[in-house]
């Protein structure tokens, strides 16, 4: 019998689901589990993946939130069987290093995207380099982001960035409301690329960096690259994995 650890977000609907599932099925502590079942929305799923990555335990999400792209449908019946036949997707997060105006460096991982956002009334000015080569001397915009395939349907897609197939070794670099160059939409980069943003006119045009809701204010520069040493294991019901969801999203 598969050993299950149930965890839930603070949302009332998720807490009630937790009560019902733990009353119905045997459950164990997270560090003893074969599978973690996360009850909530995508935000809670991201938090769960971050907090449990040291365990190398797959996570099966059931949607009890408002957004559930990384989640499975909520059903209480036959859960052990669903977990047994679930299909696994392995994704690598982005690694972010950001230096702030005090010279302090901040490191974080992002499963969906790393975004830079203007933190004042004026547009940001960014210099964009890829693998040590300056590709754009000045990008005037509300911000920019680098997204993984798993995160390409999130903020990236809302910013009119491309949806990336889950198996592609590609990252999306997407501009947010680009002013100069006018309407520049971004670029597709190999997964091995290291992207660097240098913030120009920092005192006049402050910028913050955000990595899966972990923010750094008044950044001087930010470097972003995929981290192949970290692997997040996510379980999906057969026929409803990330590859199918990413494909289906393009025909909505």
C-alpha positions in Angstrom: 0.0 0.0 0.0 1.3 3.4 -1.0 2.1 5.7 2.0 0.4 9.1 1.6 1.1 12.4 3.3 -1.8 14.8 3.0 -1.2 18.6 3.2 -3.5 21.5 2.5 -3.6 25.2 2.0 -5.2 27.5 4.6 -8.3 27.9 2.4 -11.5 26.6 4.1 -12.3 24.2 1.2 -8.9 22.7 1.3 -9.0 22.2 5.1 -12.3 20.5 4.9 -11.0 18.2 2.1 -8.0 17.4 4.4 -10.3 16.4 7.2 -12.3 14.1 5.0 -9.3 12.5 3.3 -7.4 11.8 6.5 -10.5 10.3 8.0 -10.9 8.0 5.0 -7.3 7.0 4.2 -4.3 6.1 6.2 -1.7 8.8 6.2 1.9 9.4 7.4 4.3 12.2 8.0 5.8 13.9 5.0 9.3 12.5 5.5 7.8 8.9 5.7 5.6 9.2 2.6 5.9 7.6 -0.8 3.7 10.4 -2.3 2.6 13.8 -1.0 -1.0 14.8 -1.8 -1.3 18.6 -1.9 -4.8 20.1 -1.5 -5.1 23.7 -2.8 -4.4 25.7 -5.9 -1.3 26.2 -8.1 0.2 28.7 -5.6 0.1 26.0 -2.8 1.5 23.4 -5.2 4.5 25.7 -5.9 5.1 26.1 -2.2 4.8 22.4 -1.7 7.3 21.6 -4.4 9.8 24.1 -3.0 9.4 22.9 0.6 9.7 19.2 -0.2 12.3 19.1 -2.9 14.9 17.8 -0.4 12.9 14.7 0.0 12.7 13.7 -3.7 9.1 12.6 -3.1 6.6 13.0 -5.9 3.7 15.4 -5.4 0.1 14.7 -6.5 -2.1 17.8 -6.4 -5.9 18.0 -6.1 -7.5 21.3 -6.9 -9.2 23.0 -4.0 -8.3 26.5 -5.1 -9.0 29.0 -7.8 -6.3 28.0 -10.3 -5.3 24.4 -10.9 -3.1 24.1 -13.9 -0.6 22.0 -11.9 -3.4 20.1 -10.1 -5.6 17.1 -10.8 -9.4 17.2 -10.4 -10.6 16.7 -6.9 -12.2 13.3 -6.3 -12.1 11.4 -3.0 -12.9 7.9 -4.3 -10.2 5.3 -5.2 -7.4 7.7 -4.4 -4.8 4.9 -3.8 -5.5 3.5 -7.3 -5.3 6.9 -8.8 -1.9 7.4 -7.2 -0.7 4.0 -8.4 -1.5 4.7 -12.1 -0.5 8.4 -12.1 2.0 9.6 -14.6 5.1 11.5 -13.5 6.5 14.7 -15.0 10.0 15.9 -13.9 10.7 19.6 -14.3 13.8 21.7 -13.6 13.4 25.1 -11.9 15.1 28.3 -12.8 17.9 29.6 -10.5 17.9 33.3 -9.8 20.8 35.4 -8.4 19.9 39.0 -7.8 22.1 41.7 -6.3 20.5 44.6 -4.6 21.6 48.3 -4.2 23.3 47.4 -0.9 25.5 44.8 -2.7 23.8 41.9 -1.1 23.1 38.8 -3.3 19.9 36.9 -3.1 19.4 33.4 -4.4 16.1 31.6 -5.1 14.5 29.0 -7.3 11.5 29.4 -9.6 9.4 26.7 -11.0 7.3 29.0 -13.2 9.3 32.1 -14.0 11.6 34.8 -12.7 10.2 38.3 -13.4 11.6 41.8 -13.2 9.0 44.6 -12.6 9.3 48.3 -12.4 8.9 49.5 -8.8 8.2 53.2 -9.5 6.1 55.4 -11.8 8.6 55.3 -14.7 9.3 52.4 -17.1 12.3 50.3 -16.3 15.5 50.4 -18.5 17.2 47.0 -18.8 20.3 45.8 -20.6 19.8 42.2 -21.7 22.7 39.7 -22.0 22.7 36.1 -22.9 25.7 33.9 -22.1 27.8 36.9 -21.5 27.0 38.7 -24.8 24.9 41.8 -24.7 21.9 41.2 -27.0 20.0 44.4 -26.2 21.7 47.6 -25.0 18.4 49.1 -23.7 15.0 47.6 -23.2 12.5 50.2 -22.0 9.5 48.3 -20.5 7.3 47.6 -17.5 9.4 44.6 -16.9 10.6 41.3 -18.4 10.5 37.6 -17.4 12.1 34.3 -18.1 9.8 31.3 -18.0 10.1 27.6 -18.0 7.9 25.3 -20.2 5.9 24.4 -17.0 5.4 28.1 -16.3 4.8 29.3 -19.9 1.0 29.3 -19.5 1.1 31.4 -16.4 2.4 35.0 -16.2 4.3 34.5 -19.4 1.2 33.7 -21.4 -0.7 36.6 -19.9 2.1 38.8 -21.2 1.6 37.3 -24.7 4.6 35.1 -24.4 4.7 31.7 -26.2 3.5 28.4 -24.7 6.4 26.0 -24.7 6.0 22.2 -25.0 6.9 20.5 -21.7 9.7 18.4 -23.3 11.3 21.3 -25.1 14.8 22.4 -23.9 13.7 26.0 -24.3 13.1 29.0 -22.1 10.9 32.0 -23.0 12.2 35.6 -22.5 9.2 37.8 -22.6 8.9 41.6 -22.3 6.1 43.3 -20.3 4.6 46.2 -22.1 7.8 47.0 -24.1 8.1 50.7 -25.2 11.5 50.6 -26.8 12.0 48.6 -29.0 8.4 49.2 -29.7 6.3 46.1 -29.1 9.3 43.8 -28.8 7.8 40.5 -27.7 10.9 38.6 -26.5 12.9 35.6 -27.6 13.2 31.9 -27.3 16.4 30.7 -25.7 18.1 27.3 -25.2 17.5 25.8 -21.8 21.3 26.0 -21.1 21.3 29.8 -21.6 22.3 32.2 -18.8 20.3 35.4 -19.0 21.4 38.6 -17.3 19.5 41.8 -16.8 21.4 44.9 -15.7 19.2 47.7 -14.5 20.0 51.1 -16.0 19.2 54.4 -14.2 18.4 52.5 -11.0 17.8 55.4 -8.7 15.3 57.0 -11.1 13.8 53.7 -12.4 13.9 51.2 -9.5 13.2 47.5 -10.3 12.2 44.5 -8.2 12.8 40.9 -9.0 10.4 38.1 -8.2 11.0 34.4 -8.2 7.8 32.4 -7.5 6.6 35.2 -5.2 9.9 35.6 -3.5 10.8 39.3 -4.1 14.0 41.3 -4.0 13.6 45.1 -4.2 16.0 47.7 -5.7 18.0 45.2 -7.8 21.2 46.2 -9.6 21.4 43.0 -11.7 19.7 39.6 -12.0 21.1 36.4 -13.5 18.8 33.5 -14.4 19.4 30.0 -15.7 17.9 26.6 -15.5 19.2 24.4 -12.7 19.4 20.7 -13.9 20.6 19.6 -10.5 17.1 20.2 -9.0 14.2 18.0 -10.1 10.6 18.5 -9.1 8.4 15.3 -9.5 4.8 16.0 -10.2 2.1 13.3 -10.7 -0.9 13.6 -13.0 -3.9 11.4 -13.9 -3.3 9.5 -17.1 -4.0 11.6 -20.2 -4.0 14.9 -18.1 -0.3 15.6 -17.8 1.5 18.8 -18.5 2.2 18.0 -22.1 -1.5 17.5 -22.8 -2.5 20.6 -20.8 0.1 22.8 -22.6 -1.1 21.5 -26.0 -4.8 21.9 -25.1 -4.3 25.5 -23.8 -3.3 26.6 -27.3 -6.7 25.6 -28.7 -8.9 27.2 -26.1 
